[in-house]
Amino acid sequence: MSYKDAYHPRVKADLKKLDKPAVKEIHSIHLDILLDNPFTGECLYGDLEGVFSYHFRKNKVDYRIAYTVDDERKIVYIIMIGKRENFYEVLKRRLS
């Protein structure tokens, strides 16, 4: 069963900072993968416990999608999408 998606208000701004081909791939491939199997991402720990991180690479650039899963209501909540560089530091600030 597929999950529904929900987004943090800043995700739209995150996507504007990325290359258009990467954004197109996120919408056409990677979000579908997450909604079909949300536990495919890596479970984070420490300050980011409870958050998952999904990784992919496009044009030699590493990207991350940070999200949480509400298994009871079948919702994947996308917190942040961005390049690997400084991703986890920004994510920590966004969650605090």
MOFEN-V521676 format. One record per backbone hydrogen bond with DSSP energy under -0.5 kcal/mol. NH is the residue of the N-H (numbers start at 1). CO is the residue of the C=O. E is the energy in kcal/mol with one decimal. If there is no record, write none. Layout:
[[NH,CO,E] [NH,CO,E]]
//
This chain:
[[3,35,-2.6] [4,74,-2.8] [6,76,-2.2] [8,78,-2.5] [11,8,-1.8] [14,10,-1.9] [15,11,-2.3] [16,12,-1.3] [17,13,-0.9] [17,14,-0.9] [18,15,-1.1] [23,19,-2.1] [24,20,-2.5] [25,21,-2.0] [26,22,-2.4] [27,23,-2.2] [28,24,-2.5] [29,25,-2.6] [30,25,-1.4] [31,26,-2.5] [33,29,-1.8] [34,30,-2.2] [35,31,-2.4] [36,32,-1.9] [37,33,-2.3] [40,37,-1.6] [41,38,-0.7] [42,53,-2.8] [44,51,-3.0] [48,45,-1.3] [49,46,-1.5] [50,44,-0.8] [51,48,-1.9] [52,67,-3.5] [53,42,-2.6] [54,65,-2.7] [56,63,-1.7] [58,61,-2.3] [61,58,-1.3] [63,56,-3.2] [64,82,-3.1] [65,54,-2.1] [66,80,-3.0] [67,52,-2.2] [68,77,-2.0] [70,75,-3.1] [71,69,-0.8] [74,70,-1.1] [75,70,-2.0] [76,4,-3.1] [77,68,-2.4] [77,75,-0.6] [78,6,-3.1] [78,76,-0.8] [79,66,-2.6] [79,77,-0.5] [80,66,-1.6] [82,64,-2.3] [84,62,-2.4] [87,84,-1.9] [90,86,-2.0] [91,87,-2.4] [92,88,-2.0] [93,89,-1.7] [94,90,-2.3] [95,91,-2.0] [96,92,-1.0]]
//
